[in-house]
Amino acid sequence: MSPYLISDADLAATTDLGRLRRARTTVADASDDYAAQLIGEYRDALAAGRTEQLGLIRDHAYAIDPDLVDELDGFDYPAAA
């Protein structure tokens, strides 16, 4: 989950801005943020050569959304021209 949503959860109880942010954040937005976080962790593990962590991230991604594993598989392929 995005650290911004966690912070907003605390602020939502006491501020109008926090309540507004929580009201406007959709499940799809939160899911996209989490997928982006996993991709970032995958990128970092790949760059550091941490193969065990790569496997754990892939297993977790599969449990969340099997299509996300396909995105991870194609992560560092060059873009088609």
C-alpha positions in Angstrom: 0.0 0.0 0.0 1.2 3.5 -0.8 2.8 5.3 2.2 0.7 8.3 1.1 -2.5 6.4 1.9 -1.2 5.3 5.2 -0.4 8.9 6.1 -3.8 10.0 4.8 -5.5 7.4 7.0 -4.1 9.2 10.0 -4.9 12.6 8.6 -8.4 11.6 7.5 -9.7 11.5 11.1 -8.5 15.0 11.8 -8.3 17.1 8.6 -10.6 17.9 5.7 -7.8 17.4 3.3 -7.2 13.9 4.6 -10.9 13.0 4.4 -11.1 14.4 0.8 -8.0 12.4 -0.3 -9.4 9.2 1.2 -12.8 9.8 -0.4 -11.3 10.3 -3.8 -8.8 7.3 -3.8 -10.3 4.4 -5.6 -9.4 0.7 -5.2 -8.0 0.9 -8.7 -5.7 3.8 -7.8 -4.5 2.0 -4.7 -3.9 -1.2 -6.7 -2.0 0.7 -9.4 0.2 2.3 -6.7 0.9 -1.0 -5.2 1.8 -2.6 -8.5 4.1 0.3 -9.2 5.8 -0.2 -5.8 6.3 -3.9 -6.6 7.8 -3.1 -10.0 10.2 -0.6 -8.3 11.2 -3.3 -5.8 11.7 -5.8 -8.6 13.9 -3.2 -10.5 16.1 -2.7 -7.4 16.4 -6.4 -6.8 17.3 -7.1 -10.4 19.9 -4.3 -10.4 21.5 -5.7 -7.2 21.4 -9.3 -8.5 19.2 -10.6 -5.6 17.7 -13.6 -7.3 16.0 -14.9 -4.1 14.2 -11.6 -3.6 13.2 -11.6 -7.3 11.5 -14.9 -6.8 9.6 -13.7 -3.7 8.4 -10.6 -5.5 7.2 -12.6 -8.5 5.4 -15.0 -6.2 3.7 -12.1 -4.4 2.8 -10.4 -7.7 1.3 -13.6 -9.0 -0.9 -13.9 -5.9 -2.1 -10.3 -6.4 -2.5 -10.4 -10.2 -1.1 -13.0 -12.5 -0.9 -10.5 -15.3 1.5 -8.5 -13.2 4.1 -11.3 -13.6 4.0 -10.8 -17.3 4.9 -7.1 -16.8 7.8 -8.2 -14.6 9.0 -10.6 -17.2 9.2 -7.9 -19.8 10.5 -5.2 -17.4 14.0 -4.7 -18.8 13.3 -5.6 -22.4 14.1 -2.7 -24.8 11.0 -1.0 -26.1 10.0 -1.8 -29.7 10.6 0.9 -32.2 
